[in-house]
Amino acid sequence: MQEFWDFSKTTGTAKMPVSVLSNLLNVSVLTISQPILQAINQISDVDYISLVEHPSSGQKPIQFAYATKESQPNRDVTRECFERYRNLYFKQDPVTHLLDQMHAHDKKCEGVAALHVMREDIPDNAWKRDIYERENLPDRLSFLFSPSPEHRLAVNLYRSAKQGHFTPGELETLLPLGALIAQVFRSRLAGLKIFSGATTAEQLEDALHARAPGLSARERAVCARIASGMSVDGIAVDLGVAPSTVMTLRKRAYAKLQAQGGPSDRLRLVRWLTVS
């Protein structure tokens, strides 16, 4: 059974632990997904979060941030699943169509919606097998909103089968978070270039190649992932190298960037690539 809610006000937040709000206040261009996941886990167990922009005109969605409660050795489940979804299944996703409808009718970007989809209700059998059954995911809860007229976002929450489905009580507790998360994006992040065209690793690597041609391909790959918010361990898994190799490449890249008057830490790197 699919369940859909359309709401915008931050009702029900008075009962939330202070730690939920404090975690959301930590959201910034540098750390987007992890504070949101930590906030959610104050009130309900969630294993994976995937933040996705859905461009218009049938273009492929872009995962601009994600986080995992407990990482798996030699695997990045959230990223792997998104790549399969992006290449094969996004057009069958009701989230895509709901965001289209919201964008057409919500010119002021004030709306927030939520969609809860059970595994058995996934409309495409191949999609269901390839992601939900393969990774043993029982359902998905998505918060949908536009932080600005140009962007349409889905914040997708998943849990492993050992946690079971989101119960009606958990859904009731989680729903007010959707409006809070949307408010955070609109007030803190909407003016920064963190969405499509700016934060995919490939595009950041292109930007680095243009601005710092002296970096090697591996150094660009590491810097791009640093700028997109990935940890050393996450970068190591993504590139198939040891964490120590990532740290060596990072040190070498920062030295080259600093020599040309560029950034030498993550905060300055993000600003250099996304704000300048």
Order of alpha helices (4+ residues) and beta strands (2+ residues): beta-alpha-alpha-beta-beta-alpha-alpha-beta-beta-beta-alpha-alpha-alpha-alpha-alpha-alpha
